[in-house]
Each structure stands twice: as C-alpha cells, then as structure tokens.
Amino acid sequence: MTFVITQNCCKDASCVPVCPVDCIRPLDDSTDMLFIDPEACIDCGACMQECPVEAIHYEDDLPPEQRSFQQINAEYFRHHPLEPAPVPAPAQPVSVGAGSLRVAIVGAGPAGSYAAAQLLAIDNIDVNIFERLPTPFGLIRYGVAPDHQNTKAISRIFEPTFRSGRLHCFFNVEVGTHISHEELTAHHHAVIYAVGARNGRTLDIPGEELAGTYSAAQFVGWYNGHPEHQAHQIDLTAERAVVIGNGNVALDIARVLLTDAALLAKTDIADHALNALAASRIREVHLLARRSFRDAAFSVGEFLALGHLDGVDIIIDDEDLSPRPEDDLEVKLKLQIAGQYARRTPDPANKRLMFRFGLTPSEVIGAHRVQGIRTRPTVTSNDGEVIATSLVVAAIGYRGAPIPGLPYDSVPGVLPNDGGRVLDTEGAVMPAVYVTGWVKRGPQGVIGTNRACAAETVAHLMADFDHGKLARNVSSADGLHALLAQRGLAPLDWNHWQRIDAEERRSGTKTGRPRVKIVDIAHMLDAAQGNHDTSRVAQ
C-alpha cells in the first residue's frame, strides 16, 4: 500500500526530508508537484503528517475526484526511475555574533516568509519584515483561488517564524513611499527584496483600455478581496467571458466564473465578488491560447480537476490530441485527460469551458466598453473571428514593479540579479542588497518553489557575511522606530494581524465560511486595534 500526492501539492517539500526511504521526487522545478514512488513507499505516513496543505492521502482514502493521482504518481516513476537524492548542501552556520547581522525583508508573502524562516534558523540574526499592506502572506491570501482552501493553509507553516522574538513586523509600511531604500540600508546590514510581481502583463493591442478589460492581477485581486482591486465593477451580464492565457491562473479565473455561487459561498471569496457572481449570467468561458495544446502551461492536477466541475462541459478545440513519441510525461498525461473530456457528450443545459488554441488576440472591440475581441490564427493567414463578450481577462503573466533607488529590468519585470545578489546598471553586485521570489526569477513555479529560491539567496547573503562584506555600523533598532514615528507612521505588527484574522474568522463562523475578508484598509486598521464592527467587514 502507498500514499499518494494529489492536486493540492504546493511543492514546499516539507515531506521530502521526513521520508525514511527517500521516495519523493522530483527535487528540481521540472514539474509543479511532487510524487511518491508506490514501489518504494513503506506506508509509514510521515509525509502525510508533515504536508502543510493536506495534499497527501492514503491510496484507499482518496476521494473519487483524486483517484487518478494514484496512476499519475506511479506513471512519473515509470518515466523517471527512483535514484538516490543528491548530496545535501553543507549546513549553514548555526550562530553569528550578537548584533552583527540585522536583515530587512521587504514583502511578507511566501518568498519573504521563507527567507525569514531560514535566517532565523541561525542564532542571533535579527529580522525586520516590511509589508505595504496591513496583512501578511501576499500571494497566499490574495492570489490563491478561494476554492483552494487547502493550499491557503500553507500559511500555518510560517506562523512560528512570525512569532519569533527576533522577527519584528512593520505591516502597512511601503518601502519607496514611507521609507526609502537608502534609509533601510542605514538601519540594516542587508536588505532582501521579496515584493513579488504585483502587476499583470498587458496584451498591447488596440482597445485594451476599454472598460471590461482586466489583467489577471486585477481580476484575481477583485475576487480575493485585495484592497487595491476590491472596487472594480465587473460586468457579468453577458453570457460569455474570454480569458486569454493557458496557465493555472487562467484556469482559476475560468473556474471561479463558472462555479456555482452556492459552492463559492463556502469559501473565503470576497463578499462583493460573491454577490456579483451569484447574479452572473455567464454560461460560457473561452480560454484563448496563442500556441497549441502541447504548449499549455497549466498543470496536470489543475486540468484534471476541471473535469469534476458540476454542470460544466469541457470543450477542447484542438485536432492534434494524439500522443507522440517525443512528448514528455506531463504532455502525455494532459493529452490523456483531454481525450477523456473529448469522449464526453456535452449537455445543452450545462455551462461550457472552451479551450481554444492557436488564436492570437488582435483587438478589443467596443465603443465605450468591451463588446468583443478580434482574434487571428497564430500560424496561418486565414481570416480571424470576433468573439462577442463584455468581459476580457488577460491572464498572460505578472510583472514586478520598479522600486525607487534600485535597478529594474523592464523586459522580464524583475530586479536584475545573480542568484539573488542584486546587480546595478553596470552589472556589478550591489553591496548588501538581495532579492528572492517572483521579483528575482519572474512569475514561475508554485508557492513552495519560493523555498529553494529563498535558500539560494540566504546562502549568498551568509557567504557575503562570512567574507566580511556585510560588516559595517548601522543605526540602532530604536532609530528605525523613531524615524517612522517622525513621519506619523504606526506600523502594524503580528499581534495586530492576529486581531484582523480573528475578526474575519468570527464573521466567517456566523455564515459557515472559513473567514469573511475585510477588504478595506481603514476597516483593517480598525480591526487591528480591536474595534469589532462586522457590518463593515466586507464593504
């Protein structure tokens, strides 16, 4: 008998070191999830107990919609026979001199949280973490789809880090606005930027400015209650929506648009989005991709899960769904799943999710707001078509935003760096400035990918410390608080966040939901001070 890793895998890899027979792979970024070798598994359950997102199940306990993962796990090892894991990297020093290393981390999402955890594993390092919003956890709170509650549960693994007496939180403080990069470096021996990629990539086509066109960052932020996106007035009155892109975010958006509101009402979706979706008339979502099905970026797990959407038919507009000898395992699995969908008989009463490949959007059409989108075939000169719609969402990726005082590579939308060491405009290493997460490597990977990314950055920081490159006098910790106070700033700390969290959970308990998100910053600040007025929570 064996344990099986399923769709919810976050690739945090907490399960890997606890496995006594070393049967969990891969250890690289070749896939978006991990797999357990059924032949080597000894049925001990250590991995299931360690998994932060409840993605591991005993094979006999797999829910019906997850049973395909038993075959998927086994199939991985048929293509990639289990081999000994590589020798682990040398351990970092367990201690530094008291007061010799104070690090600022900018961004309290997964990347920053992983970096903080790894730094605090070394005695005497002090960490100050800055976050422009009143709430921590970034992508986990505002990026993960509301119907993926198990994935959101990964935030629990960061709680011991935030409770450490050597970590100090400065939430609701924006670096570059409230405090400059130069001021951060004056108060810290090193600074790590983990600010993510907060802006959505644009289509760069005529008409994109029309009302009814959104980036993924805007639309996902809207349904997840991001304070900067909660005020969007999304038009859901037409029967068709168009989502451009074929990654997991595109699938999330399509799934949220087609999922029954009664099911969404059991999640932490923002109330304004829930109300809008409950009144939605959308019955068909077109997912447009420039290239072929074989190039699709969505994961096997997310694609498979679509088949269990109640009352939704999956239609795939691609004639080339036969496997080829050169196809890798992931493509073969996707082709198998696509074949299963193709053999189903559509029900006219169902909603429809249509995958359309080989189409390039060329123009958003409308007078004052979106009325349709014009497309053309990507690889032929055939005439295109106009798809009528009142909602277009461009889910084609994210970009990091420039940070005042730091170099910025506008093409990938990242801070230029060498393994996490930030580079200046001449390509030289900037002293004591580091980067991790999406603003380091671009919007790639899943939540757990940030663990290895942060480990690389922290390893380089510690190597620089060992070589004396971070040895300098910095202003006192009290000086930092005094500087912020002079500017009328009152940063929130971990205890303030716990009050916000408790208020949201209290409101959720009353309606049978995980939480009811507070989406307005002023109301967050009230809750942080212990002012309970749940009538304002979801406004």
C-alpha positions as CSV (number, residue, x, y, z in Angstrom):
1,M,0.0,0.0,0.0
2,T,1.1,3.5,-0.6
3,F,0.5,7.2,0.0
4,V,-0.4,9.5,-2.9
5,I,0.3,13.2,-3.6
6,T,-2.6,15.0,-5.2
7,Q,-3.5,18.2,-6.9
8,N,-3.1,20.5,-3.8
9,C,0.7,19.9,-3.7
10,C,2.4,23.2,-3.1
11,K,5.9,21.8,-3.6
12,D,7.1,23.2,-0.2
13,A,8.9,19.9,0.0
14,S,8.5,19.6,3.8
15,C,7.6,15.9,3.1
16,V,10.9,15.1,1.4
17,P,13.3,15.1,4.4
18,V,10.9,13.1,6.7
19,C,10.6,10.2,4.2
20,P,12.7,7.3,5.7
21,V,13.2,5.7,2.3
22,D,13.7,8.8,0.2
23,C,11.0,8.1,-2.3
24,I,9.6,11.6,-3.0
25,R,10.6,13.3,-6.3
26,P,11.4,15.5,-8.2
27,L,13.7,17.7,-6.2
28,D,14.0,20.2,-9.1
29,D,11.5,22.5,-10.8
30,S,10.7,20.2,-13.7
31,T,7.0,19.9,-12.5
32,D,4.6,21.8,-10.4
33,M,4.1,19.0,-7.9
34,L,5.9,16.1,-6.1
35,F,5.3,12.4,-6.5
36,I,5.6,9.3,-4.3
37,D,7.1,6.2,-5.7
38,P,4.5,3.4,-4.9
39,E,7.1,0.7,-5.2
40,A,9.4,2.3,-2.6
41,C,6.8,3.7,-0.2
42,I,6.7,1.8,3.1
43,D,3.3,3.1,4.2
44,C,4.7,4.9,7.3
45,G,2.6,8.1,6.9
46,A,5.4,10.5,7.9
47,C,4.9,12.6,4.7
48,M,1.1,12.9,5.2
49,Q,1.7,14.2,8.8
50,E,4.2,16.8,7.5
51,C,2.3,18.0,4.5
52,P,1.2,21.7,5.2
53,V,-1.6,21.6,2.6
54,E,-3.2,18.2,3.1
55,A,-2.2,17.1,-0.4
56,I,-1.2,13.5,0.6
57,H,-3.7,10.7,1.1
58,Y,-3.6,7.0,1.8
59,E,-4.4,5.3,-1.5
60,D,-7.6,3.7,-0.1
61,D,-8.8,7.0,1.2
62,L,-8.5,9.0,-2.0
63,P,-11.7,10.9,-2.7
64,P,-13.2,9.9,-6.1
65,E,-12.1,13.1,-7.8
66,Q,-8.5,12.5,-6.8
67,R,-8.1,8.8,-7.6
68,S,-6.4,9.5,-10.9
69,F,-3.4,10.7,-8.9
70,Q,-2.6,7.2,-7.9
71,Q,-1.8,6.4,-11.5
72,I,-0.2,9.8,-12.1
73,N,2.3,9.2,-9.2
74,A,3.1,5.7,-10.5
75,E,3.5,7.0,-14.0
76,Y,6.0,9.6,-13.0
77,F,8.4,6.9,-11.7
78,R,7.9,4.7,-14.7
79,H,9.4,7.5,-16.8
80,H,11.9,8.7,-14.0
81,P,13.1,5.6,-12.1
82,L,14.0,6.4,-8.5
83,E,17.6,7.3,-8.0
84,P,19.5,8.4,-4.9
85,A,18.9,12.0,-4.0
86,P,21.8,14.4,-4.5
87,V,24.1,15.1,-1.6
88,P,22.6,17.9,0.5
89,A,24.4,21.3,0.6
90,P,26.7,22.0,3.5
91,A,24.8,23.2,6.6
92,Q,24.8,27.0,7.3
93,P,26.5,28.3,10.4
94,V,24.2,27.9,13.5
95,S,25.1,31.2,15.0
96,V,26.6,34.7,14.4
97,G,27.8,37.2,16.8
98,A,25.1,39.0,18.8
99,G,24.1,42.3,17.0
100,S,26.3,41.5,14.0
101,L,23.6,40.9,11.4
102,R,20.2,42.6,11.2
103,V,18.4,42.0,7.9
104,A,15.4,43.8,6.4
105,I,13.0,41.7,4.3
106,V,10.6,43.7,2.1
107,G,7.5,41.7,1.4
108,A,5.7,39.3,3.8
109,G,4.4,36.9,1.2
110,P,5.7,33.3,0.8
111,A,9.1,34.4,-0.6
112,G,9.8,36.8,2.2
113,S,8.4,34.4,4.8
114,Y,10.7,31.5,3.6
115,A,13.7,33.9,3.7
116,A,12.9,35.0,7.2
117,A,12.5,31.4,8.4
118,Q,15.9,30.4,7.0
119,L,17.6,33.4,8.5
120,L,16.0,32.9,11.9
121,A,17.3,29.3,11.9
122,I,20.7,30.9,12.6
123,D,21.1,32.2,16.2
124,N,21.4,35.9,16.8
125,I,20.3,37.1,13.4
126,D,17.6,39.8,13.8
127,V,15.0,40.3,11.0
128,N,12.7,43.2,10.3
129,I,10.0,42.4,7.7
130,F,8.2,45.2,5.9
131,E,4.9,44.8,4.1
132,R,2.9,47.6,2.4
133,L,-0.4,46.0,3.2
134,P,-1.8,45.6,6.8
135,T,-1.9,41.8,6.2
136,P,0.9,39.2,5.6
137,F,1.1,36.2,3.3
138,G,0.8,38.0,0.0
139,L,0.1,35.5,-2.8
140,I,-1.4,33.0,-0.3
141,R,-4.1,35.5,0.7
142,Y,-4.6,37.4,-2.5
143,G,-3.5,35.0,-5.3
144,V,-4.7,31.5,-4.4
145,A,-8.2,30.8,-5.7
146,P,-10.9,30.8,-2.9
147,D,-11.9,27.2,-3.7
148,H,-8.3,26.1,-2.9
149,Q,-8.6,26.4,0.9
150,N,-6.1,23.6,1.5
151,T,-3.4,25.5,-0.5
152,K,-4.1,28.6,1.6
153,A,-3.4,26.5,4.7
154,I,0.3,26.6,3.9
155,S,0.4,30.0,5.8
156,R,0.3,27.9,9.0
157,I,3.9,26.9,8.5
158,F,5.1,30.5,8.7
159,E,3.4,31.3,12.0
160,P,6.3,30.1,14.2
161,T,8.6,32.4,12.1
162,F,6.4,35.4,12.7
163,R,6.1,34.6,16.4
164,S,9.9,34.6,16.8
165,G,11.2,37.2,19.3
166,R,13.9,38.0,16.7
167,L,11.5,39.0,14.0
168,H,9.7,42.4,14.0
169,C,6.9,43.2,11.7
170,F,6.3,46.5,10.0
171,F,3.0,46.0,8.2
172,N,1.2,48.8,6.4
173,V,4.6,50.4,5.6
174,E,5.6,50.8,2.0
175,V,9.3,50.8,1.1
176,G,9.9,53.5,-1.5
177,T,7.0,55.6,-0.2
178,H,7.1,55.7,3.6
179,I,10.8,54.8,3.9
180,S,13.5,54.8,1.2
181,H,15.9,52.0,0.2
182,E,18.8,54.2,1.5
183,E,17.1,54.5,4.9
184,L,16.6,50.8,5.1
185,T,20.3,50.1,4.4
186,A,21.2,52.7,7.0
187,H,19.4,50.6,9.6
188,H,20.2,47.1,8.4
189,H,23.3,45.2,7.5
190,A,21.5,43.7,4.5
191,V,18.1,44.0,2.7
192,I,16.2,41.3,0.9
193,Y,13.5,42.3,-1.5
194,A,10.7,39.8,-1.8
195,V,8.0,42.1,-3.2
196,G,6.6,39.7,-5.8
197,A,5.1,40.6,-9.1
198,R,2.1,42.8,-8.4
199,N,1.2,44.0,-11.9
200,G,-0.4,42.0,-14.7
201,R,1.1,41.8,-18.1
202,T,-0.8,43.6,-20.8
203,L,-1.9,42.5,-24.2
204,D,-0.6,45.6,-26.0
205,I,-3.4,45.5,-28.6
206,P,-5.8,48.3,-29.6
207,G,-8.9,48.6,-27.4
208,E,-7.3,47.2,-24.3
209,E,-8.1,50.3,-22.4
210,L,-11.8,49.7,-22.8
211,A,-13.9,49.2,-19.7
212,G,-14.5,45.4,-19.2
213,T,-10.8,44.5,-19.9
214,Y,-8.8,43.4,-16.9
215,S,-5.4,41.9,-16.2
216,A,-5.2,38.7,-14.1
217,A,-3.8,40.8,-11.2
218,Q,-6.9,43.0,-11.2
219,F,-9.4,40.2,-11.6
220,V,-7.8,37.8,-9.1
221,G,-7.4,40.7,-6.7
222,W,-11.0,41.5,-7.1
223,Y,-12.4,38.1,-6.2
224,N,-9.8,37.6,-3.4
225,G,-10.6,41.0,-1.8
226,H,-7.3,42.8,-2.4
227,P,-7.7,46.4,-1.1
228,E,-6.4,47.8,-4.4
229,H,-8.8,45.8,-6.5
230,Q,-11.9,45.4,-4.5
231,A,-13.7,48.4,-6.0
232,H,-13.7,47.1,-9.6
233,Q,-17.2,46.9,-11.1
234,I,-17.0,43.7,-13.0
235,D,-19.7,43.3,-15.7
236,L,-21.1,39.7,-15.6
237,T,-24.3,40.4,-17.5
238,A,-23.3,38.8,-20.8
239,E,-23.4,35.0,-21.3
240,R,-19.8,34.8,-22.5
241,A,-16.4,35.7,-21.0
242,V,-13.0,35.5,-22.7
243,V,-9.8,34.6,-20.7
244,I,-6.6,35.0,-22.6
245,G,-3.9,32.6,-21.3
246,N,-3.5,28.9,-20.5
247,G,-1.7,28.8,-17.2
248,N,-3.1,27.8,-13.8
249,V,-4.2,31.4,-13.2
250,A,-6.3,31.4,-16.3
251,L,-7.9,28.1,-15.2
252,D,-8.6,29.6,-11.8
253,I,-10.4,32.6,-13.3
254,A,-12.5,30.4,-15.6
255,R,-13.3,28.1,-12.8
256,V,-14.5,30.9,-10.5
257,L,-16.6,32.4,-13.3
258,L,-18.4,29.0,-13.9
259,T,-18.6,27.6,-10.3
260,D,-22.0,27.7,-8.7
261,A,-22.2,30.6,-6.3
262,A,-23.5,28.2,-3.5
263,L,-20.2,26.4,-3.6
264,L,-18.2,29.7,-3.6
265,A,-20.2,30.8,-0.6
266,K,-18.4,28.1,1.4
267,T,-15.0,29.7,0.7
268,D,-13.3,33.0,1.7
269,I,-14.1,34.7,-1.6
270,A,-14.7,38.4,-1.1
271,D,-18.4,39.2,-0.4
272,H,-18.6,41.8,-3.2
273,A,-17.4,39.2,-5.7
274,L,-19.7,36.5,-4.3
275,N,-22.7,38.8,-4.7
276,A,-21.7,39.7,-8.3
277,L,-21.1,36.0,-9.2
278,A,-24.4,35.0,-7.7
279,A,-26.1,37.3,-10.1
280,S,-23.8,36.4,-13.1
281,R,-25.3,35.4,-16.4
282,I,-22.1,33.9,-17.7
283,R,-22.6,30.4,-19.1
284,E,-19.6,30.1,-21.4
285,V,-15.9,30.9,-20.9
286,H,-13.4,30.8,-23.8
287,L,-9.8,30.2,-22.9
288,L,-7.6,31.5,-25.7
289,A,-4.0,30.4,-26.3
290,R,-1.6,31.6,-28.9
291,R,0.1,28.2,-29.3
292,S,-1.0,24.6,-29.3
293,F,-2.4,22.3,-26.6
294,R,1.1,20.8,-26.2
295,D,2.4,24.2,-25.1
296,A,-0.3,24.7,-22.5
297,A,1.2,26.0,-19.2
298,F,-1.5,24.7,-16.8
299,S,-0.6,21.8,-14.5
300,V,-1.9,18.3,-14.9
301,G,-3.6,18.5,-11.5
302,E,-5.5,21.7,-12.2
303,F,-6.5,20.4,-15.7
304,L,-7.7,17.1,-14.2
305,A,-9.7,18.9,-11.5
306,L,-11.8,20.8,-14.1
307,G,-13.5,17.6,-15.1
308,H,-15.2,17.5,-11.7
309,L,-16.9,20.9,-12.0
310,D,-20.6,20.2,-11.6
311,G,-22.7,21.3,-14.5
312,V,-19.7,22.3,-16.7
313,D,-18.7,20.7,-20.0
314,I,-15.1,20.9,-21.1
315,I,-14.7,21.5,-24.8
316,I,-11.2,21.4,-26.4
317,D,-10.7,23.0,-29.8
318,D,-7.6,21.3,-31.0
319,E,-7.5,18.5,-33.5
320,D,-4.0,17.2,-32.6
321,L,-4.5,15.4,-29.3
322,S,-2.8,12.1,-30.2
323,P,0.4,11.4,-28.2
324,R,3.8,11.5,-30.0
325,P,7.0,9.6,-29.1
326,E,8.8,12.8,-28.2
327,D,6.1,14.0,-25.8
328,D,7.2,14.2,-22.2
329,L,5.2,12.7,-19.3
330,E,3.3,15.9,-18.5
331,V,2.2,16.4,-22.0
332,K,1.1,12.7,-22.3
333,L,-0.9,13.0,-19.1
334,K,-2.6,16.2,-20.3
335,L,-3.4,14.5,-23.7
336,Q,-4.9,11.5,-21.9
337,I,-7.1,13.8,-19.8
338,A,-8.1,15.9,-22.9
339,G,-9.1,12.6,-24.6
340,Q,-11.4,11.8,-21.7
341,Y,-13.1,15.2,-21.9
342,A,-13.5,14.8,-25.7
343,R,-15.3,11.5,-25.3
344,R,-17.9,13.0,-23.0
345,T,-21.3,14.0,-24.5
346,P,-22.0,17.7,-23.9
347,D,-25.2,18.5,-22.1
348,P,-27.0,21.6,-23.6
349,A,-28.1,22.5,-20.1
350,N,-24.6,22.8,-18.8
351,K,-22.2,25.7,-18.8
352,R,-19.2,25.4,-21.1
353,L,-15.5,25.9,-20.7
354,M,-13.9,26.1,-24.1
355,F,-10.2,25.7,-24.7
356,R,-9.2,27.3,-27.9
357,F,-5.7,27.0,-29.2
358,G,-3.7,28.7,-32.0
359,L,-5.5,32.0,-31.7
360,T,-3.9,35.4,-31.2
361,P,-5.9,38.3,-29.9
362,S,-5.5,41.4,-32.2
363,E,-8.1,43.9,-31.0
364,V,-10.6,44.5,-28.2
365,I,-13.7,45.9,-29.9
366,G,-16.2,48.3,-28.4
367,A,-17.3,52.0,-28.3
368,H,-17.0,52.8,-24.6
369,R,-16.7,49.3,-23.2
370,V,-15.9,45.8,-24.4
371,Q,-18.3,44.3,-26.9
372,G,-16.0,41.6,-28.3
373,I,-12.4,40.6,-29.1
374,R,-11.0,40.0,-32.5
375,T,-8.6,37.1,-33.0
376,R,-6.5,35.7,-35.8
377,P,-4.9,32.3,-36.3
378,T,-1.4,32.3,-34.9
379,V,0.3,30.2,-37.6
380,T,-1.8,30.8,-40.7
381,S,-3.0,33.7,-42.8
382,N,-6.7,32.7,-42.5
383,D,-9.3,35.2,-41.6
384,G,-9.9,35.7,-37.9
385,E,-13.1,36.0,-36.0
386,V,-14.8,38.2,-33.5
387,I,-15.9,36.6,-30.2
388,A,-18.7,38.6,-28.7
389,T,-18.2,39.3,-24.9
390,S,-18.4,42.0,-22.3
391,L,-15.5,40.7,-20.2
392,V,-11.9,40.1,-21.3
393,V,-9.3,39.0,-18.8
394,A,-5.6,38.8,-19.8
395,A,-4.1,36.0,-17.7
396,I,-0.7,36.1,-19.5
397,G,1.6,36.6,-16.6
398,Y,2.7,39.1,-13.9
399,R,5.4,41.7,-13.7
400,G,7.3,43.1,-10.8
401,A,7.1,46.9,-10.2
402,P,10.2,49.2,-10.1
403,I,11.5,50.1,-6.7
404,P,12.8,53.6,-6.2
405,G,16.6,53.6,-5.7
406,L,17.1,50.2,-7.3
407,P,17.8,49.0,-10.9
408,Y,14.9,47.4,-12.8
409,D,14.9,45.1,-15.8
410,S,11.7,46.1,-17.6
411,V,11.6,43.2,-20.1
412,P,11.1,40.4,-17.6
413,G,9.9,42.8,-14.9
414,V,12.5,41.8,-12.2
415,L,15.3,43.2,-10.3
416,P,18.5,42.2,-12.1
417,N,20.4,39.7,-10.0
418,D,22.9,36.9,-9.9
419,G,21.5,34.1,-7.8
420,G,19.8,36.6,-5.5
421,R,22.5,39.3,-5.4
422,V,21.1,42.4,-7.0
423,L,23.2,43.9,-9.8
424,D,23.5,47.6,-10.6
425,T,23.0,49.1,-14.1
426,E,26.6,48.2,-15.0
427,G,26.2,44.6,-14.0
428,A,28.2,44.8,-10.8
429,V,26.9,43.3,-7.5
430,M,25.3,45.9,-5.2
431,P,26.6,45.6,-1.7
432,A,24.2,44.1,0.9
433,V,21.1,44.1,-1.5
434,Y,19.4,40.8,-2.3
435,V,16.2,39.6,-3.9
436,T,14.0,36.5,-3.8
437,G,10.7,35.2,-5.2
438,W,9.0,36.4,-8.3
439,V,10.8,39.7,-8.4
440,K,14.0,37.6,-8.6
441,R,13.1,34.9,-11.1
442,G,9.9,36.1,-12.7
443,P,6.4,34.6,-12.1
444,Q,7.3,31.0,-12.2
445,G,6.7,28.0,-10.0
446,V,4.2,27.4,-7.2
447,I,4.3,28.5,-3.6
448,G,6.8,26.0,-2.4
449,T,9.2,26.9,-5.2
450,N,10.0,30.0,-3.2
451,R,11.6,27.8,-0.5
452,A,14.5,26.8,-2.7
453,C,14.7,30.3,-4.2
454,A,15.0,31.9,-0.7
455,A,17.5,29.3,0.3
456,E,19.8,30.3,-2.6
457,T,19.5,34.0,-1.7
458,V,20.1,33.4,2.0
459,A,23.1,31.2,1.3
460,H,24.7,34.0,-0.8
461,L,23.9,36.6,1.9
462,M,25.5,34.4,4.5
463,A,28.6,33.8,2.3
464,D,28.9,37.6,2.0
465,F,28.6,37.9,5.8
466,D,31.3,35.2,6.3
467,H,33.6,37.2,4.0
468,G,33.1,40.4,5.9
469,K,31.1,42.1,3.1
470,L,28.3,43.0,5.5
471,A,30.4,44.2,8.4
472,R,29.5,47.8,8.9
473,N,27.9,50.1,11.5
474,V,24.2,50.6,11.2
475,S,21.7,52.7,13.1
476,S,20.1,51.2,16.2
477,A,16.7,49.5,16.0
478,D,15.3,52.3,18.2
479,G,16.4,54.7,15.5
480,L,14.2,52.9,12.9
481,H,11.1,53.2,15.1
482,A,11.9,56.9,15.8
483,L,12.2,57.6,12.0
484,L,8.8,56.0,11.3
485,A,7.2,57.8,14.2
486,Q,8.5,61.2,13.0
487,R,6.6,60.5,9.8
488,G,3.4,59.8,11.6
489,L,3.5,56.1,10.8
490,A,2.3,53.5,13.2
491,P,3.3,50.1,11.7
492,L,1.1,47.1,12.5
493,D,2.8,44.0,14.0
494,W,1.9,40.3,14.2
495,N,-0.5,40.9,17.1
496,H,-2.4,43.4,15.0
497,W,-2.7,40.9,12.2
498,Q,-4.0,38.3,14.6
499,R,-6.8,40.6,15.6
500,I,-7.7,41.2,11.9
501,D,-7.5,37.4,11.4
502,A,-9.7,36.7,14.4
503,E,-12.3,39.2,13.3
504,E,-12.5,37.7,9.8
505,R,-12.8,34.2,11.2
506,R,-15.5,35.3,13.7
507,S,-17.5,36.7,10.8
508,G,-17.0,33.6,8.8
509,T,-18.1,31.3,11.6
510,K,-21.5,33.0,11.6
511,T,-22.1,32.1,8.0
512,G,-20.3,28.7,7.8
513,R,-17.3,30.1,5.9
514,P,-13.5,30.0,6.7
515,R,-13.5,33.8,7.0
516,V,-15.2,36.9,5.7
517,K,-12.4,39.1,4.4
518,I,-12.0,42.7,5.4
519,V,-11.3,44.3,2.1
520,D,-10.9,48.0,3.0
521,I,-7.7,49.2,4.6
522,A,-9.4,51.6,7.0
523,H,-11.5,48.8,8.3
524,M,-8.5,46.6,8.6
525,L,-6.8,49.2,10.8
526,D,-9.9,49.4,13.0
527,A,-9.9,45.6,13.4
528,A,-6.2,45.7,14.2
529,Q,-7.0,47.9,17.1
530,G,-9.6,45.6,18.4
531,N,-12.6,47.5,17.1
532,H,-15.2,44.9,16.2
533,D,-17.9,46.1,13.8
534,T,-18.6,43.1,11.5
535,S,-21.2,45.2,9.5
536,R,-18.2,46.8,7.8
537,V,-16.1,43.7,7.2
538,A,-16.9,43.1,3.5
539,Q,-17.7,46.6,2.4
